[in-house]
Amino acid sequence: MYRSRLQRLEERRNVRKATLLGLGAILVVVAVVVLGIPFLIRMAVFFGDLNSTNRPVDKNDQIPPAPPSISLPYDATNSATQTISGSAEPGSTVFLTLNGDSAGDVVVADDGSFAISRVTLTSGDNALSALAVDQAGNQSVTLTQLTIFFSNQPPKLDIASPTDRQQISGNTVPVSGETEAAARLIVNDRMIIVNSTGKFSANFNLNPGENVLVFLATDRAGNETRKELTVISNQ
């Protein structure tokens, strides 16, 4: 009888433990639903990144870290895959977003530097933002959004004048046409001004006989279009 009573007590304890575990799991699910991503970030940082650095954790720290600083040496590129680097509080974790979606995260080195590789840009403007979460779970404000333009398509280059093998009686020829707005246009060694709509017009000096004109248009992302034609001056 004593043993059977112990067994009943043990069964009650096991049922109580199972109930508490079930309630705990429900509370975790509710916390995730109510608190959302910030809660997940804090939990991931506290339990995951806690062992990734030798820096001591101050559990009483309630001061949020400064927002990360991203180093962008250019605002346009023709390469879709980028490494995004910058600086932030040592030991904190930087979370990067690209056009509103997660683009990776990394623990900041002891010297305050970080780099997130294999960030894939989409065609056009790409909005980058980041935030830092320290080891105590304090979250920085989000870094002011930065924009980088991506294109790997060569710019258009339409030449209205002159035409190839055109005969010119004088020593100058009108050069005109259209390319992309803000493109850089070079004809031989001379820069030609492109207006806000992409149109250009200038007079070009010729030497007697055949003159080879090389047009090179370069857009803001570094893509190039090259065209070549010959003009014959009969001066």
Secondary structure as GFF3:
##gff-version 3
##sequence-region A 1 235
A	DSSP	alpha_helix	2	35	.	.	.	ID=ss1
A	DSSP	alpha_helix	37	48	.	.	.	ID=ss2
A	DSSP	three_ten_helix	49	51	.	.	.	ID=ss3
A	DSSP	beta_strand	69	71	.	.	.	ID=ss4
A	DSSP	beta_strand	76	77	.	.	.	ID=ss5
A	DSSP	beta_strand	81	87	.	.	.	ID=ss6
A	DSSP	beta_strand	93	98	.	.	.	ID=ss7
A	DSSP	beta_strand	101	107	.	.	.	ID=ss8
A	DSSP	beta_strand	113	120	.	.	.	ID=ss9
A	DSSP	beta_strand	124	133	.	.	.	ID=ss10
A	DSSP	beta_strand	146	150	.	.	.	ID=ss11
A	DSSP	beta_strand	157	161	.	.	.	ID=ss12
A	DSSP	beta_strand	166	168	.	.	.	ID=ss13
A	DSSP	beta_strand	172	179	.	.	.	ID=ss14
A	DSSP	beta_strand	184	187	.	.	.	ID=ss15
A	DSSP	beta_strand	190	192	.	.	.	ID=ss16
A	DSSP	beta_strand	199	205	.	.	.	ID=ss17
A	DSSP	beta_strand	209	218	.	.	.	ID=ss18
A	DSSP	beta_strand	224	233	.	.	.	ID=ss19
###
